[in-house]
């Protein structure tokens, strides 16, 4: 009977897991890594980008498909073949020296084929013969037809371009550009007719001696002449045309190595159109990400308004790539993703499929730096010919390590934001004169850590007006209402304080606590006091820290869980900080601060906050209570669970009626997550109650932890809190609370992908990690909350080809088929190419 009941309980639990948990990689955000080809369909109004890894992504905002070649080969060209049946395009041939292929705009039976040595052939697909040979003396880079099909433009390796008349006989060029000095190759040229003089656009062609290092596209229209100067190599470009006959050039779309840029050709000054997707996340290296879910409408509108003011220089024209239908419903909530750029914090709308840039906060204005505040990427350089204009937001020279940001914390209810730097806001001098900040977040307090070191932990409690921060030297507590320090605890690696705790197997509890209090009293110093004798010592300490951090992220050490030596380096490095209103004494609950270190110590401070009427003038005080894990593994997470076993709500969450008040009647529990196990203690006695070992053999270590809510897919009324865990093996686990039982685990990130593991961000409902320096992969562990493309592309109906390609939650195969359809359209007809090759060999 007992066995039957246990089996029934297990079956019920398995069904419940299926209702709560499901692992899916849903969508990719950002700019494709290593793009190699660009294509556009004027009829479908779809954009396609190929990459060096063989992937093809295409669509409009919210209309996103992806295909991947079986072989890991670079995509060199992408072509949409209108009105062709995909079954005709099933082969791919090595084109050898074929440089260009383009269809006659007025006669689809004619194509121009350009060979690298300069020969161009007009081929009749119906008659299967060459109708014209066009010789050129320079190496060919690209060809294009004029709109009426009467002329062909060719560009060459010496920076020249020629115009050729199309006729029944072989001819010489009719017109050739002058090349007074050596120039770089013109990789592509396009001429578009307009009512006024035609638009002429070409990439490259800059004088080698003066501007050989520039990446430029020259646009000439009548008397207008500008060289668009990009910060990375140009892959390809095309022009979108509007109007009744679709002949008026409206937008220039340029794919460069690091971003996609669209320029409005109809508005005076040719401004840039803001990119709603495929945005370069990596304008400088992303070293920190912070996700905030369910943003209140008031804060959202303020951030949006501040961002709109910043983006006033963009064109007012809508995004011109409009193909397909976005079938996804409006996001149920407003989510923000905050990422670091060098000295700045970018705010992204992460509510849906498209990661949309909203607002950018710069911190550089607070300090004296070498940066020029008047420097603007989108500006015209005066006095140069051709007239250069810098375009794009990617800046390869923006990295300033002194301004690097490591930690971010935003309170969505109060609107307070705290940002921590690479070296605790380094020894840069603070601006003494008033600094004018644009609309948006306004800095009102600056805290500088001494000695400067990487900020490794940061948290903010907006209800108590407190900020806690940690480095490799210790941690501090700052009262930002009174603008003074409450607590500074220095944890020097050579100090035995970090290695003698109440659970040590050598020292007794009383003796250890007495020694701890004495050492803490001796180690408290002023926030700005220098306690390093020379700069050399500081540099050596930071160098050791960097090496230790690299080891923690890179090396999957193979060992069992065991007690660690007390001489491990950087035992005082603070890994996590946590505020909680809980029981640290038998009498009543009290505000508290918790700190976990690399040496396995957990420090708990009871905080005494003055009453509301005296909060502005009476000081906040702190009293220590210390805990240490026996095996001294680094502590990476701390959570306090209320009497119902639920995590404590966020500050101000209950006040805004967005969470129920915590149970303060039953006993609270403390969950301490180390790199190797999860341990639950009762409060206030801090006695161990239960634990879960992550592993004992394969070397798995906890890298990231986070709290999430899993709602049932069958009923709206049921859900569970769970602890999310990412290991150095790339596996994701969900652990139940408060009983710390392993629920599910999934392989998520390749164990070799160190940057992906290090960049993972857990959210309340979704997750992100970097799959390249410029892209986030989004994955879901919930059956209820999934963000993924739901879209439809209606292609012309032809025999052998479906006229709809749809991406939807339960249609992974249809997504694959749609991407396969585009990839097949992008391939060249093998049979036709063989016939052309035979004809050319016969002519020779």
N, C-alpha and C positions, 0 to 999 in steps of 0.2 A: 504494500500500500504506500509506504514511504517512497519507494522507488518510482511508482507510478506518479505520485504527486510531484516529485522532483522533475520527472520527465515532462510533465504537463507545464510546470513552471518554466522550464528551459524552453519549451516550444513557444510559450506565450512571450517570453523575453525575446526570442529570435524574431517573432512577428513584429514586436514593438521596434526592434532595431531596424527592420526593413521600412517601417513607417517614418523613422526619425533620420536615419543616416543613409547617404548615398554619395559616392565620390565621383565627381565629373570635372574635367577640365573644360571650361565653358567659352572663354573668349580671350583674345590677346589685345592688350592696350599698348599704344605707343607707336613708334616708328620701326618698320621692318629692318632687321639687322642685315647689313651688307647687301643693299639693293643692287640689282644688276640690269634690270630691264623695265620698261614702262610701256603700257599700251592703253588705248582709249577707243571706245566704240561710240561714234556720234549718234547712231540709231538707238542703242540701248542706254546711252549716257552713263556708261560704266567705266570705271578706272581699274586697271590691273597692274600690279607690281610683282615682278619676279625677283628672286634673291639668288645669291651664290650657293645656297644650300639646296636649291631645287624647289622651293616653295613658291606658290603663286597666290596672292591675296587680291581680292577685288571687291568693288562695291562702292556705294555712297554711304553717308553717315547712317549707321544702324542697319545697313544692308551689307553684311560681311560674310564672305565665303573664303574658304582656304583649301588649296589642294597641294599635294606633295608628291613629287616624282618618286618612283620606286628606287631609282638610283640617286646617289648624292651628287648630282651634277648641277652646275650653275645654269640658270635660265639666261640665255644671251639675248633673245628677242621675244616679244609678246605681240601677237597680231590677232585682232578680232577679224574673222573672215565672214562678212555679211552674207546671209542667204545661202550658206553652204551646209550641206548635210555632214555631221561629224564623222560618219562612216567613211567618207572619202579621205579623211585625214588621220590615218591610223599608223603612219610610219614617220620616222625622223631620220634624216640623212645628214652626214657630215658635209656641210656646204663648202668645205675647203676654203677657197679665197673669195667666196661671195660676200661682199660687204653690204649690199643693199638690195631690197626687193620692194617694189611698190606698184600698186594697181593704177591703171589709167582712170582718172576720175570721171571721164565721159564714155569710156569703153571698157567694161569689166573683163573683156576677152584679151586685153593687152596688159602686159606687165613689163616693167623695166627692171632688168637685172644688172647690178653693178659689180664688177670684179675688182679686187684690190689693185691689180696692175694698171687700172685705168679704163679698161674696156667696159662699155655699156651696151646691152643688147635689149631691144624691144622685141618681146616674144608674143606671138599670137597663140593663145591657149586653145582656140577652136581649130585653127588650121594646123597647129603644131609645127610652126616654123618661125624662124627669125625674120622679121620684116625690116629691121634696121640695126646696123652696127654703128656705135658712136665711139670714136677713139679719143682718148685723152692722154696727154704726155706725163701727167703727174699722178701719183698714187691716189686712188679714190678713197674718200671717206664716207660720203653719203650722196643720195640723189633724191629729187622730188619732182613731181609734175606741177606745172602751173594749173590753175583751176580750169582753164578751157582745154587742157590737154594738148596745146599746140607747142609747148616748150618744156624742156627738162632742164632743171638746175642741178649742177654737180658741185660738190666742194671737195677740196684736195688737201694733201698733207703739207703743202707749202704755204697754206693760209689763203689761197686763191679760191674763187668760185667762178663758174662759167655758166652761160645760158646757151642751150642748143635747140635748134628748131627741129620739130618732129616732122619727118617727110618720108617719102618712099625711097630715098637714096641716102647713102652715107654722107655726112656733111661735117665740116669743121665747125668750131664754136662760133656763134654769132656775136657773143660779148664775153669779155673776160675782165675781172677786176684787176686793178693795178696793185702790185706788191713792191713798194719802194725799198723795203728792208725785210730781212728774214722774219717770218711770222710762224706761230704755232698752227697746227692743222685746224681746219674747220671741220668739226666732227659731224655737224648736221646743219642743213640749211632749209628754210621754208619761205616761200613767197605766197602771200594771200592778197587777192584783189579786193579793193574797196572802191567806193565812189570817188574818193580822193586818191592820191598816189598809193600804190600797194604797200602793204606791210612786208618788210624783209627782216627775217630773224635768222641768226646763225650763232652757233656756240663755238667758242675758240677763236682762232684767228688773231690773237693778240701779238704785238711785237715781242719777239723772244728776248731781246736785250733788256727792255724796260719793264715789261709786264708778263714775262714768261711764267711767273708763279701764280697769276690770277686765274680764277675760274669764272669765265664771263659768258654771257649771252648778249649779243648786240641786237638792239631793236631799232629799226629805221623806218620812219613813217613821215614822208614829206620832209619838213625841216626838223622834225624831232629825231634826235639821235642820242641814245644812251646805252652804255655798257653796264648791264646788271652784274654786279660783282658779288659772287657767292663765296662762302667760307669753306666749302668742300667741293670735291670733284663732281662735275656734272655727269649724270648718267644718261638722261634723255629729257626731251620736252615735247609738248604738243600744244596746239592752240584750239580752244573751244570757240565755236562760232554760233551766233544767235541771229535773230531777225526772221522775217517771213520766209526767206529762201535759205536760211542758215548759212549766210555768206559773210555776215559782219563779225570780225574778230572781237570776242568779248573777254576772254581770259587766257593768259599764258600759264600753263601748268608745267612746273619744272621739278624733276626728281634729281636731287643731288645725294651724295653718299650719306648725309646725316639728317636730311629733312625733305619735306615736300612743300613747295612754295607756289602759291597761285597769285598772279598779278592781274589786276583789273585793267584791261586795255581800253575801256570805254570812258573811264573817269579821268579828268584832267590830273596830270601828274603820275598816272599809272600806279596807284597805291596797291598795297598788298591786301588780299582778302584773308581774313583770319581763318586758320585751319580748324575745323570742328572735330577732326580725328586724325590719326597718323601723325600726331604731334610729337616732336622730338623730346622725350622725357630727359634726355641726357645732354641738355645744353651745357651742363657741367656734370661731373660724375655724381650719381645718386649715392649718398652715404647714409641717408636716413629717410625713413618713411613712417608716417603716422596716420592711421585711419580713424575717422570719427563718423559714427552712423547716426541716423535720425536727427539731423540738424534742425533746430527750431526755425520756423519760417522767418522770424524777425532777423536773426543773425544771418541767415542765408541771403535775404534781400540786401542786407548791408554789404556783405562780401561781394555780391553780384554788382551792386551799384559802384563800389570802389573799383572793381575790375573793369567795368564799362568805361569809367573815366580814364583808366590807364590805356584802354584800347581805342581811344578816339582817333588815332592816326590811321586806323585800318579803314579799308573801303566799306561803304555801306551796302554794297551789292551782296546778294545771298550767295551761298556756296554753289558753284556751277555744276558740280557732278551730282546729278539728281536721279540716276537710274534706279530701278527697282522700287519695291514697297517695303517700308518698315512696318511689320505687323505686331511688333512688341507693344504691349500696353504701357502706359505711363508708369514710371517706377513708383512703388508704394511708399518710398521714403526718400529723403534727401541725404546723400552720403558725401563726405569729403575725404579726399586723400591728400595729405600734405607731404611734399617731398622737398629735400634739400637741393638747392643749387648753390653755387659758390657764393656765400654771403647772403643768399636769398632763400625765401620759403615760397614755394609755389602751391597754390590751392587748386585742386582739380575736382570737377564734378564727377564723382565715381558712382552715381546712382544707377546708370544704365550701361549699355554696351559700349558707348563712346566715352572715352576719358577726355573730358572737355576742360580746357584751361579757363579758370575763373578770375584769378587775382594773383599778384606777385608782391611779396613783402621783401624789401631790401633792408638788411641790417648794417650795411657798410657805412651809411651816413652817420651812425653813432660814433665812429672812430675816425682818427686820422689815418688815411690810407693813401696809396699811390694812384688810386683809381681817379679818372677824370669824370666828375659828375655830369659833364656836358657831352660825354661820349655817347653817340647814338649809332646803332648798327644801320639803321635805315636813313642814311643821309647821303647827299651828293657831295663828292669831292671837288672843290673848286679848282680851276686853273689847270686841269689835266685834259688831255685829248687822247682817246675819246673820253667824253664825260662819264666818269664812273659813278655808280650809285650802289652803295652797299645794301644788300638785302638778306633777309633771313634772321633767325633768332639763335642759331647755333654759333657759339663763339669758342673756337679752339684755344683761345688764350685767356679765358676768363678765370682759370683756377688760381685762387689765392689761398694757400693753406692756412694762413692766419685767420681767415674768415670762415673756414670750413665749419659746417653745422653737423652735429652728431646726434642730438636729441631734440625732440619737439613734443610739447604737450599743450593741447587746446581744450579748454572747458567750454562746451557748447552752450551751457546755460547762462554763464556769466559773460562770455566773450573774452575771457582772459587767455592770453597765449604766452608761453614761455619757451625760449629757444636757447639751446646750449651749444657752445662752440667746441671745436677740435681741441683747444687747449684752455678750456674754461674762460673763453673770451680773453684772449691772450694779453700780453703786455703792451698791446696797442694803446696809445693815448686816447682818452675819451675827448670828444669835441667839447670844448668849454663854451663856445658861442652857441646861441640858440640854433637849432636845426629844424628846418621846415620839412615836415613829412607830408606827402600827399594824402588824400582821403583814404581811409582804411585803418589798419591797426596803428596805434600811436605808442611808441615806447615811453615808459615813465619810470623805469628803474633798471640799473645795470649793476650786476654783481660780478666781480672779478675774483677768480680763485687764485690763491697763492699757496704753493708754487703752481704755475700753469701746467695743466695736464689734461688729457682727454676726459671729457665728461662721459662717464660710463652708465649713469642712471639719473633719471629726472622724473619728478612727479609734482603735481600741483593740486592743492585743495582750495577751491575758490570760496567755499563756505567759511573756512577758517582763515583765509587770506595768507596761506603758507606755501612755500616752495621748498622742496628737498632736492638736493643734488649730490652726486657722488663722483669721485675720481679714483685714481689708483692710490692716492694719499689719504683718503678718508671721505667723510661726508659732512654736509652742513645743512642747516635749517634756517630759512630766511623769511622774515615777516614783511610781506610787501605792502601791508597797510601802514605800519610804522616805519618801514624802510630801514630795518636793522636786523642784525643776525641774532638768532635765538640759540643756536648750538653749532659748535664746530668740533668734530671728533677726528683726530688725526690717527691713522692706522699705518704706522711705518712698518714695512715688511720685517725689519730687524727687531721690532718690538714684540715681545712674547705675548702682548695683550691679545693679538689675533689668533693665538694658538692655545690659550688656556681658558677653557670654558667650563660651565657647570657639568657637561656630560663627558669631560675628558676622562680617560681611563687612568690617569696618573694623579690628578689633583682632586681634592674633595670639593664639593660644591661651595661650602662657606669660604674656604681659603681662596678658591679661584675668584669668587665674587669680590672679596676684599681687595685682592690684587688688581682686579679689573677696575674697581672704582678709583683706587689710588693712581693707577696709570692714566686713566681718562682725565682725572683732575690735573695731572702733570702735563698732559698732552694738549689740553685746550689752549688755543692761541687765537689771537685776533685774526679776523678774516683777511686782512691785508698785510699781515706781518710776514716778512721774508724769513723762512727758516731753512734756507740752503746757503751754504757758505760761498760757493762759487757757481758760475754758470756751467762749469764742466760737470759738476755733480748732477745738475738738473738735466743736462743733455744725456748723460749716461742713464739716469733713471727712466727718462722717456724712451730712450732707445731700447732698454730692457722691456719696458711696457709694450712697445710695438711688437717686439719679438714674441712676447707672451701671448698677446692678442692674436697674432698670426698663427701661433701654435694651436690656440683654442679653436680657431675657425677651420684650420686646415687638416690637422692630423687626427684621423680616427684611431685612437690608441686601442690596442687589443689587450684588455685586461679584465679581471674580475673586480667586483666591488670590494674594496678593502680600505682599511684605515690608511690615510695618507701621511706622509712624513711632514713634520712641522717645519722643515726647512724649504718647502715649496716656495718659489718666488711669487711675489705679488699676492700674497694671501690677504692683504688689506684692500685689494681692489674691490670696489663696490659694484655688485652686479645688478641689484634690484632695490627699489625703495617703494614703500607702500604706506598709505594713511588708512587708519581704521578707527571707528568708534566701537570699542569692545572692552572686555574685562581683563585688566592686568592686575587687579586687586580683588579681594573677596567682597569689598563693600559695594562698588557700583561700577558701571561702565564709564569709560573716560576716553577722550581723544588720544590717539597714539601714533607714533611713527615707527616703522619697521625697516631695518636695513639688512640685506644679505650680502655676504662678501665671498670673494674667491677662495678664502680659506675655510669656508664652512660655518662661519659665525653668523648668528642672527642677533642683531641688537634691537631691542624694543624700548622705546621711550614713552613714558606717560607724559602727556602734555596738559598743562593747565592753562586754559584760555580765560581771560577776563570776561566779565559779563558784557553784554552788548553796549551798555551805556558807558563802560570804562574801557572798551576794546581799543580805543585810539590812544590811550595814555598809559595803561598798565601793561607791563611786559608779559609775554608768553614765556612759560618756564617748562623745563623738561627734566625727567627723572629716569635713570637707566634701569633696564632689566635685560640681561644677556642670556642667549641660548646658543649652544653649539652642537652641530651634528657630530656623531662619533667618528665617522670616516672622513670628515673634513672635505667632502666634495663641494665644489663651488655651488652656491645657492643662486638659482636663476629665477625663482618665482616665489612669492608669498601671497597667500589669500586667506582671509578670515571668513568663516562660514557662520551664519546666524543659527538660532535655535532650531530652525527648520532644515538646516543643512544647505541653505542657499547663500551664494556670495553676497556680500554687503553691497548695497546700491552705490552708484556714483554720487559724488557731492552734488547737492541741489536737485537730484533726480526725484526724490520723494516730494520735495517742496513744489516741484512743477507737476505733481500728480502723474508722473510717468513711471513710477515704480511703487510697490507697496513698501511700507515701513518694515525694517528688519525686525525679526523676533528677538526682543531683548529679555525675555523671560527665561527661556531655556538656556542651557550652557552653550557657549560658543566654541568653535574649533579652529585651530590654526593649521593650515596646509602649507608645508614647506616643500618646495620642489628643488631638488639638487640636480646635478647633471646625471645622476644615476638612479635616483629613487624618489618616490613621493611618500611623505610621512605626515600623519595627522596627529596633532597634539590637542589635548583638552585645555581650555582656558578657564580660570586664570592660573591653574597649577602647572601648566606646561608639562603634562605627563603624556608620554607616547601612547597612542590608542591603536593605530593601525598603520601599515605601510605597504607599498607596492614597489618591488624592484623592477626597474625597466629591463635590465639584462644582467647576466652574470658571465657571459662568454663572448658574445660577438662584438663587443666594443662600442655598442650604441651609447650615445650621450645626448642628453636633452640640449637642444639649441634654442628653441623658442617655445613659449607657453602663452596661452591666452584663454579667456573665458568666452563661451558662446552659448547661445540659446537655440535648441533644436525643437521646432514645432512639428507636430504630427501631420503627415500628409492626408490622414483620414478624417481627423477631427480638429476643429479650431481650438478646442478647449484644453488640449493636452500638449505639454511640452516639457523638456528637461534642460537643466543647465549641465554643461559639460566642460571639462578642461581639455583644451586643444594642445597637442604636443608635437613638435617637429624635432626629429633626431638628426644627428650628423650623418646618418645613413640615407637621409632623404625621405624617411617614412613619417606619415602623419598618424597619430593615435588620438582617440577620444577616450577620456577617462571619466567615469561616473563620479558624482559627488553626492553625499560626503563619504561614500564607502570606498573610494579610489579603486574601482574595478575597471579592468580594461574592457571597453565596449567594442570598438572596431579599430582596425588599422589598415592603412592603404599605402602602397608605394607611390610616392608623389613626385619627388625630384631625384634625378640621378645622383648617386652619392659622390660622383666626380665633380658635380656642378657646385663647387664651393660657394661661388658668388650667389647662386640661386638660393641655397640654404641660408646663407648669411642675410639675404635681403628679404626673407619671407616676413609678411605682415599678417597676423591673425586679426580678424574683425569679428563683430558680433554675429554676422551672417555669411560673410564671404571672405576669401583670402586672396592674397597677391604674392607673387615672387618674381624676381627678374629672371627672364630666360635669355637675356642679352643685355648689353649696356643700355639699350634704348627701348626695351620692351618688357612689360609686365605680363605674365600669364596669370589668368584668374581661374581659380578652382573653387568648387563648392563641396561641402560635406553634408549639407542639409537637403532633405527631400522637398522642403517647402520653399525655401528662399534660394532661387537660382537666377543668376543674371547671365543671359546668353542671347545670341542673335535669333530673332524670329522674323524672317524676311522672305520676299518672293521676287523673283525676276521672271518676267514674261518675255520669252524670246519668240521671234517669228516662227509660225508653225510650218514645218516642212516634213516631208516623208522621212521616216527613220529617226526623227528627233522630237523629243517632247518639247512642248512650248512653254513649260513652266519649270523653274528650278527653285526649290523652297528649302529654307533652313528653319527647323523648328525643334522643340525639345526632344521629341521622340523620333526625329527623322535624321539621324546621323548619316544614314546611307544616302538620303536625298541631298544632303549637303555635299557629301563626297561626289555624288554623280554630277551635281551642278559645277563643282570645281573641275571635275574631269572633263566636262563639256567644254569649259573655257580653255583648258589646257590643250584639248584636242584641236580646238579652233586655232590655237596659237602655233600648231605645227605645220610644216610645209608639206605639200603633196609630193610624196616620194617619186611617184610615177612621172609627174610632170617634170621634176628636176632631172630625172634620168634622160628624158627626151631632149631637154634643153642642152644637157651636157653632150649628148651624141651629136646634136646639130652643130654645136660649136666645134667639136672635134672634126666633123666632116668639113666645115668651112675652112679649118686650118689645113 
